[in-house]
Amino acid sequence: MGADIGAEDKHISKDKHILVKHEATGEIYDGDIAKEIAGIPRNAKGTINPPEGAKYKIFIQSTSNNRVLQSGTLFIYDARDDIPKDSDD
């Protein structure tokens, strides 16, 4: 899920999921808390304007099936659906 927005503004639709990582602690926030930190209203589209020297990295859900990542882009991949289920053997 998502690519780091870096230093540029991004317009976010209300249906996109975002994650926010606190740089100092490594904690990752999602849902309404992440949107609040990023300055996006709940259930509304918004624009993220990352400040210089921000203490958070913001990741935005990519819904593209063929996203081409630029060199050096940070990316979070959600593999939960790909993790094999435990068997009862």
C-alpha positions as CSV (number, residue, x, y, z in Angstrom):
1,M,0.0,0.0,0.0
2,G,1.2,3.5,-0.9
3,A,4.2,5.5,-1.8
4,D,5.9,8.2,0.3
5,I,4.8,11.6,-0.9
6,G,8.1,13.2,-0.3
7,A,8.2,17.0,-0.4
8,E,5.4,17.7,-2.9
9,D,1.7,18.5,-2.3
10,K,-0.7,15.6,-3.0
11,H,-4.5,15.7,-3.5
12,I,-6.1,12.8,-1.7
13,S,-9.5,11.4,-2.4
14,K,-11.7,10.5,0.5
15,D,-11.5,6.8,-0.2
16,K,-7.7,6.5,-0.1
17,H,-6.1,5.0,2.9
18,I,-3.0,6.7,4.4
19,L,-0.4,5.7,6.8
20,V,1.8,8.1,8.8
21,K,5.1,7.1,10.2
22,H,6.7,9.1,13.1
23,E,10.4,9.4,12.1
24,A,11.8,9.4,15.7
25,T,9.8,6.5,17.2
26,G,9.0,4.4,14.1
27,E,5.3,4.3,15.1
28,I,2.9,4.0,12.3
29,Y,-0.6,5.4,12.5
30,D,-3.6,4.8,10.2
31,G,-7.3,5.7,9.9
32,D,-8.6,8.9,11.4
33,I,-5.5,9.5,13.4
34,A,-3.3,9.4,10.3
35,K,-5.7,11.8,8.5
36,E,-5.7,14.2,11.4
37,I,-1.9,14.2,11.6
38,A,-1.7,14.8,7.8
39,G,-4.3,17.6,8.0
40,I,-7.0,15.8,5.9
41,P,-10.6,16.1,7.0
42,R,-12.5,12.8,7.8
43,N,-14.7,11.5,4.9
44,A,-13.5,14.3,2.6
45,K,-10.9,14.8,0.0
46,G,-8.0,17.0,1.0
47,T,-4.5,18.2,0.2
48,I,-1.4,17.1,2.1
49,N,1.2,19.9,2.3
50,P,4.2,18.3,4.0
51,P,6.2,20.9,5.9
52,E,10.0,21.1,5.6
53,G,11.7,19.0,8.3
54,A,8.5,17.1,9.0
55,K,8.8,14.5,11.7
56,Y,6.4,12.2,9.8
57,K,6.5,10.3,6.6
58,I,3.2,10.0,4.9
59,F,2.2,7.0,2.7
60,I,-0.8,7.1,0.4
61,Q,-2.6,4.1,-0.9
62,S,-1.9,3.3,-4.6
63,T,-4.9,1.8,-6.4
64,S,-2.9,1.5,-9.6
65,N,-2.2,-2.1,-10.8
66,N,0.8,-1.0,-12.7
67,R,2.4,1.8,-10.6
68,V,5.9,2.6,-11.7
69,L,8.0,3.7,-8.7
70,Q,10.7,6.3,-9.1
71,S,14.2,5.3,-7.9
72,G,14.5,6.1,-4.2
73,T,10.8,6.0,-3.5
74,L,9.8,4.4,-0.1
75,F,7.0,1.9,-0.4
76,I,4.9,0.0,2.1
77,Y,3.5,-3.3,0.8
78,D,0.6,-5.0,2.6
79,A,1.0,-8.7,2.1
80,R,-1.5,-9.9,4.6
81,D,-3.6,-11.6,1.9
82,D,-0.5,-13.4,0.6
83,I,0.5,-14.9,3.9
84,P,-0.3,-18.7,4.0
85,K,-2.9,-19.7,6.5
86,D,-1.9,-22.0,9.3
87,S,-3.1,-25.6,8.7
88,D,-4.4,-27.9,11.4
89,D,-1.8,-30.6,10.6
